[in-house]
Amino acid sequence: MHEDCVAVGRKYGMTRRDFLWITSMSAAGFVTGCATSAVTGRPQLMLVSEDQEIKIDKQNSPHQFSADYGMIQDKTLNDYVKQTGKKIAAQTHRTHMPYSFRVVNANYVNAYAFPGGSIACTRGIMLSLENEAELAALVGHELGHVNARHTAQQMSKGILTQAVVSGLSALAGTRGAAYGQLASELGMISVGALLASYSRDNEREADALGMEYMFRARYSPKGMIGLMDMLKGLSRRKPSIIELMFATHPMSDERYQTAVETSRSKYKSAEILPLYRERYMDHTAKVRALKPAIEEMQKGEKEMMQKKFSNAEAYFEKALKLAPNDYTGLVMMSTCKLFQKKYKEGIT
């Protein structure tokens, strides 16, 4: 096992033998140790195997896609996103992963990746992008998280925390006050908090990888800058529709400046590469036609979050007048009526 994997134990004076005993007793079912990062070539703490990443993905991603009202029924758009995603995935460090790409019907602005390579973009964010290079930046960033194994790394930290807490609890009575103190301190750490979002370091690495993959796929790095500009602008104008993305993908001026500087230095020669605006607009025509309805739904969702159900219903009514057969709008209206105990209307 690489020394990085026993750093927590050594910090508190644990021996290598103690640490190995704790992890072997408490992390049964996982391969305990370090893996070599496909991105950096350096060892990284990894208690989750690649097969487990894929299994976790297959078990969980369908539930999230369903919660986001399923895959959009626009074959042209879905095929386009799949094609773009596969083009970029072919330039990554883990080309063998079972990548898949889709657009989901959710109205909020976000994109996310599961550890096995299942990636989704919401129709809300597709409305906000201006060209294919920005889509490439978005997908490239998510592929960066998968290739750097950020989710698996967070899970590994959680497993390690649980292992140390469990092991030290057993040792505390016989090995002295220092172990008891450590068990107490680690017991206050929420494993769920470790999995709640990417760290700023994770985001920086995913940005860098996203730009690298874009360059390899022959997209202008201006796409990454445009993506960040768009997200920053939405955070000022419509913070409610982007808050989930910023909760899981922390944004900062430093990230933006780094992207600008990297574009002007490392990828300066690539700035003349195409953005493919017209191609993007052609393939997103149907979802952009729904923009007025989606914007009303976004307002309705905001009111729902504040439990102002009558206000939300009014927004959903406006949306359904604009798009009478929109599945997401119909489900939201039904949910809103049920919250108001209008059961007969809600189920019809």
C-alpha positions as CSV (number, residue, x, y, z in Angstrom):
1,M,0.0,0.0,0.0
2,H,1.3,3.4,-0.9
3,E,2.3,5.7,2.0
4,D,-0.5,8.2,1.1
5,C,-3.0,5.6,2.1
6,V,-1.8,5.5,5.7
7,A,-1.3,9.2,6.1
8,V,-4.4,9.5,8.3
9,G,-3.1,6.9,10.7
10,R,0.5,8.2,10.8
11,K,-0.8,11.7,11.6
12,Y,-2.1,10.3,14.9
13,G,0.9,8.0,15.6
14,M,-0.7,4.8,14.3
15,T,1.6,2.1,13.0
16,R,1.3,0.7,9.6
17,R,0.2,-2.6,11.2
18,D,-2.6,-0.9,13.1
19,F,-3.8,0.9,10.0
20,L,-3.8,-2.3,7.9
21,W,-5.7,-4.1,10.7
22,I,-8.3,-1.4,10.9
23,T,-8.9,-1.2,7.2
24,S,-8.9,-5.0,6.7
25,M,-11.5,-5.4,9.5
26,S,-13.7,-2.4,8.5
27,A,-13.6,-2.2,4.7
28,A,-14.4,-5.8,3.9
29,G,-15.6,-6.2,0.4
30,F,-13.4,-3.4,-1.0
31,V,-9.9,-3.6,-2.4
32,T,-7.9,-1.6,0.1
33,G,-4.9,0.3,-1.2
34,C,-3.8,2.8,-3.8
35,A,-4.3,2.9,-7.6
36,T,-2.3,4.6,-10.2
37,S,-4.2,7.6,-11.6
38,A,-4.8,7.3,-15.4
39,V,-4.6,11.1,-15.5
40,T,-1.5,11.9,-13.5
41,G,0.3,8.6,-13.4
42,R,0.7,9.1,-9.6
43,P,-0.7,6.9,-6.8
44,Q,-4.1,7.9,-5.5
45,L,-6.2,6.6,-2.5
46,M,-8.7,4.3,-4.1
47,L,-10.8,1.7,-2.2
48,V,-13.4,1.4,-5.0
49,S,-12.5,-0.7,-8.0
50,E,-13.4,0.2,-11.6
51,D,-15.9,-2.6,-11.8
52,Q,-17.6,-1.2,-8.6
53,E,-17.7,2.3,-10.2
54,I,-19.6,0.8,-13.2
55,K,-21.9,-1.2,-10.9
56,I,-22.7,1.8,-8.7
57,D,-23.4,3.8,-11.9
58,K,-25.8,1.2,-13.3
59,Q,-27.6,0.9,-10.0
60,N,-28.1,4.6,-9.4
61,S,-28.0,6.6,-12.6
62,P,-31.5,5.3,-13.9
63,H,-33.1,6.6,-10.7
64,Q,-31.6,10.1,-11.2
65,F,-32.6,10.2,-14.9
66,S,-36.1,9.2,-13.9
67,A,-36.2,11.9,-11.2
68,D,-35.3,14.4,-14.0
69,Y,-38.4,13.3,-15.9
70,G,-36.5,10.9,-18.1
71,M,-34.7,11.3,-21.4
72,I,-36.0,14.0,-23.7
73,Q,-38.1,12.7,-26.6
74,D,-36.1,14.6,-29.2
75,K,-34.1,11.9,-31.0
76,T,-32.2,14.5,-33.1
77,L,-31.0,16.3,-30.0
78,N,-30.1,13.1,-28.1
79,D,-28.2,11.7,-31.0
80,Y,-26.3,14.9,-31.4
81,V,-25.3,15.0,-27.7
82,K,-24.3,11.3,-27.9
83,Q,-22.2,11.9,-31.0
84,T,-20.5,15.0,-29.5
85,G,-19.9,13.1,-26.2
86,K,-18.4,10.1,-27.9
87,K,-16.1,12.3,-29.9
88,I,-14.7,13.8,-26.8
89,A,-14.7,10.6,-24.8
90,A,-12.4,9.1,-27.5
91,Q,-9.8,11.6,-26.4
92,T,-9.9,10.9,-22.7
93,H,-7.5,8.9,-20.4
94,R,-10.0,6.1,-19.8
95,T,-11.4,5.4,-23.3
96,H,-12.5,1.9,-22.3
97,M,-15.2,3.1,-19.9
98,P,-18.9,2.5,-21.0
99,Y,-19.7,6.1,-21.6
100,S,-23.2,7.2,-22.4
101,F,-24.7,10.6,-23.0
102,R,-28.3,11.9,-22.9
103,V,-30.4,15.0,-22.4
104,V,-33.0,14.8,-19.6
105,N,-36.3,16.7,-19.3
106,A,-35.4,18.7,-16.2
107,N,-35.7,22.5,-16.4
108,Y,-33.0,23.5,-14.0
109,V,-29.5,24.2,-15.3
110,N,-27.1,21.3,-14.7
111,A,-25.0,18.5,-16.1
112,Y,-23.7,15.5,-14.1
113,A,-21.7,12.3,-14.4
114,F,-21.9,9.0,-12.6
115,P,-18.6,7.2,-11.9
116,G,-19.0,4.6,-14.6
117,G,-19.4,7.2,-17.3
118,S,-23.2,7.9,-17.5
119,I,-23.5,11.6,-18.3
120,A,-26.6,13.7,-18.5
121,C,-27.3,17.3,-19.5
122,T,-30.7,18.9,-18.6
123,R,-32.7,20.6,-21.2
124,G,-32.4,23.8,-19.0
125,I,-28.7,23.9,-19.7
126,M,-29.1,23.1,-23.4
127,L,-31.2,26.2,-23.7
128,S,-28.5,28.3,-22.2
129,L,-25.5,27.1,-24.4
130,E,-24.7,29.1,-27.5
131,N,-22.6,26.7,-29.6
132,E,-21.1,23.2,-29.8
133,A,-17.8,24.2,-28.3
134,E,-19.6,25.2,-25.1
135,L,-21.4,21.8,-25.2
136,A,-18.0,20.2,-25.6
137,A,-16.7,22.1,-22.6
138,L,-19.6,21.0,-20.5
139,V,-19.3,17.3,-21.5
140,G,-15.5,17.5,-21.3
141,H,-15.7,18.8,-17.8
142,E,-17.9,15.9,-16.7
143,L,-15.6,13.5,-18.5
144,G,-12.8,15.0,-16.5
145,H,-14.5,14.0,-13.2
146,V,-15.0,10.5,-14.5
147,N,-11.4,10.1,-15.7
148,A,-9.9,11.6,-12.5
149,R,-12.2,9.2,-10.6
150,H,-13.4,12.1,-8.3
151,T,-16.6,10.3,-7.2
152,A,-14.7,7.1,-6.4
153,Q,-12.1,9.1,-4.6
154,Q,-14.7,10.7,-2.4
155,M,-16.3,7.4,-1.7
156,S,-12.9,6.0,-0.8
157,K,-12.4,8.8,1.7
158,G,-15.8,7.9,3.2
159,I,-14.9,4.2,3.4
160,L,-11.6,5.1,5.0
161,T,-13.3,7.4,7.5
162,Q,-15.8,4.6,8.5
163,A,-13.0,2.1,8.7
164,V,-10.9,4.2,11.0
165,V,-13.8,5.1,13.2
166,S,-14.9,1.5,13.5
167,G,-11.4,0.2,14.0
168,L,-10.4,2.9,16.5
169,S,-13.6,2.4,18.5
170,A,-12.5,-1.2,19.0
171,L,-8.9,-0.1,19.9
172,A,-9.8,2.9,22.0
173,G,-10.4,1.0,25.2
174,T,-7.0,-0.7,25.0
175,R,-4.7,1.6,23.2
176,G,-5.0,4.9,25.1
177,A,-6.6,8.3,25.1
178,A,-5.1,9.4,21.8
179,Y,-7.0,6.7,19.9
180,G,-10.2,7.5,21.8
181,Q,-9.8,11.2,20.9
182,L,-9.2,10.4,17.2
183,A,-12.3,8.1,17.1
184,S,-14.4,10.9,18.6
185,E,-13.1,13.5,16.2
186,L,-13.6,11.3,13.1
187,G,-17.0,10.3,14.3
188,M,-18.2,13.9,13.9
189,I,-17.4,13.8,10.1
190,S,-20.4,13.0,8.0
191,V,-19.6,10.5,5.3
192,G,-22.5,11.9,3.3
193,A,-20.9,15.3,3.4
194,L,-17.8,13.8,1.6
195,L,-20.1,12.7,-1.2
196,A,-22.3,15.8,-1.4
197,S,-20.2,17.8,-3.9
198,Y,-17.0,18.1,-5.8
199,S,-14.2,20.0,-4.1
200,R,-12.7,23.1,-5.6
201,D,-9.6,21.1,-6.4
202,N,-11.8,18.5,-8.2
203,E,-13.3,21.4,-10.2
204,R,-10.0,22.8,-11.2
205,E,-8.8,19.4,-12.4
206,A,-12.0,18.7,-14.3
207,D,-11.7,22.2,-16.0
208,A,-8.1,21.4,-17.0
209,L,-9.0,18.0,-18.3
210,G,-12.1,19.4,-20.1
211,M,-9.9,21.9,-22.0
212,E,-7.4,19.2,-22.8
213,Y,-10.1,16.9,-24.2
214,M,-11.7,19.8,-26.2
215,F,-8.3,20.6,-27.7
216,R,-7.7,17.0,-28.7
217,A,-11.2,16.8,-30.3
218,R,-10.4,20.1,-32.2
219,Y,-12.7,22.5,-30.4
220,S,-11.8,26.1,-29.6
221,P,-11.0,26.6,-25.9
222,K,-13.3,29.7,-26.1
223,G,-16.1,27.2,-25.6
224,M,-15.0,26.7,-21.9
225,I,-14.8,30.5,-21.4
226,G,-18.2,30.9,-22.9
227,L,-19.6,28.2,-20.7
228,M,-18.3,29.8,-17.6
229,D,-19.5,33.2,-18.7
230,M,-23.0,31.8,-19.2
231,L,-23.0,30.2,-15.7
232,K,-21.8,33.3,-14.0
233,G,-24.4,35.4,-15.8
234,L,-27.2,33.0,-14.8
235,S,-26.1,33.0,-11.2
236,R,-26.7,36.8,-11.1
237,R,-29.9,36.9,-13.1
238,K,-31.6,33.6,-12.3
239,P,-29.9,32.1,-9.2
240,S,-32.7,29.6,-8.4
241,I,-32.3,27.6,-11.6
242,I,-28.6,27.1,-11.2
243,E,-28.2,26.7,-7.5
244,L,-28.0,22.9,-7.7
245,M,-25.2,23.1,-10.2
246,F,-23.2,25.5,-8.1
247,A,-23.9,23.3,-5.0
248,T,-22.2,20.3,-6.6
249,H,-19.8,22.2,-9.0
250,P,-18.5,25.1,-6.9
251,M,-17.8,28.1,-9.2
252,S,-15.2,30.9,-8.6
253,D,-13.6,33.9,-10.3
254,E,-10.3,32.0,-10.0
255,R,-11.6,29.1,-12.1
256,Y,-12.8,31.6,-14.8
257,Q,-9.5,33.5,-14.8
258,T,-7.5,30.2,-15.0
259,A,-9.6,29.1,-18.0
260,V,-8.9,32.5,-19.7
261,E,-5.2,32.3,-19.0
262,T,-4.9,28.7,-20.1
263,S,-6.8,29.5,-23.3
264,R,-4.4,32.4,-24.1
265,S,-1.3,30.5,-23.3
266,K,-1.4,26.7,-23.5
267,Y,-4.1,26.6,-26.1
268,K,-3.5,29.9,-27.9
269,S,-3.1,28.2,-31.3
270,A,-6.4,26.4,-30.8
271,E,-8.4,29.6,-30.3
272,I,-9.0,29.8,-34.1
273,L,-10.7,26.4,-34.1
274,P,-14.5,26.5,-34.8
275,L,-17.3,26.9,-32.3
276,Y,-19.9,25.3,-34.5
277,R,-22.7,27.7,-33.5
278,E,-25.0,27.0,-36.5
279,R,-24.7,23.3,-36.1
280,Y,-25.7,23.6,-32.4
281,M,-28.6,25.9,-33.2
282,D,-29.9,23.5,-35.9
283,H,-29.8,20.5,-33.5
284,T,-31.4,22.4,-30.5
285,A,-34.2,24.0,-32.5
286,K,-37.0,21.9,-31.0
287,V,-36.0,22.5,-27.4
288,R,-35.3,26.2,-28.0
289,A,-38.9,26.5,-29.4
290,L,-40.0,25.4,-25.9
291,K,-38.0,28.1,-24.1
292,P,-41.0,30.4,-23.2
293,A,-42.8,27.4,-21.6
294,I,-39.7,26.1,-19.9
295,E,-39.0,29.6,-18.4
296,E,-42.6,29.6,-16.9
297,M,-41.9,26.1,-15.5
298,Q,-38.7,27.4,-13.9
299,K,-40.7,30.1,-12.2
300,G,-43.2,27.6,-11.0
301,E,-40.6,25.3,-9.6
302,K,-39.1,28.2,-7.6
303,E,-42.6,28.9,-6.1
304,M,-43.0,25.2,-5.4
305,M,-39.7,25.2,-3.4
306,Q,-41.1,28.0,-1.3
307,K,-44.4,26.2,-0.9
308,K,-46.3,28.9,-2.7
309,F,-48.4,26.3,-4.6
310,S,-51.1,28.6,-5.9
311,N,-48.5,30.9,-7.5
312,A,-46.7,27.8,-8.9
313,E,-50.0,26.6,-10.4
314,A,-50.4,29.9,-12.2
315,Y,-47.0,29.6,-13.8
316,F,-47.6,25.9,-14.8
317,E,-50.9,27.0,-16.4
318,K,-49.0,29.5,-18.5
319,A,-46.4,26.9,-19.5
320,L,-49.1,24.4,-20.6
321,K,-50.8,27.0,-22.7
322,L,-47.6,27.4,-24.5
323,A,-46.7,23.7,-24.6
324,P,-49.9,21.7,-23.9
325,N,-48.4,18.2,-24.3
326,D,-45.1,18.8,-22.5
327,Y,-44.5,15.8,-20.2
328,T,-42.5,17.7,-17.6
329,G,-45.1,20.5,-17.4
330,L,-47.9,18.0,-17.0
331,V,-46.2,16.2,-14.2
332,M,-45.3,19.4,-12.4
333,M,-48.9,20.6,-12.6
334,S,-50.2,17.3,-11.3
335,T,-47.7,17.4,-8.4
336,C,-48.6,21.0,-7.6
337,K,-52.4,20.1,-7.5
338,L,-51.7,17.1,-5.3
339,F,-49.8,19.3,-2.8
340,Q,-52.8,21.5,-2.7
341,K,-55.0,18.5,-2.0
342,K,-56.8,18.9,-5.3
343,Y,-56.6,15.1,-5.7
344,K,-59.2,14.7,-8.4
345,E,-57.6,17.4,-10.6
346,G,-54.1,16.1,-9.8
347,I,-54.7,12.6,-11.0
348,T,-56.7,13.5,-14.2
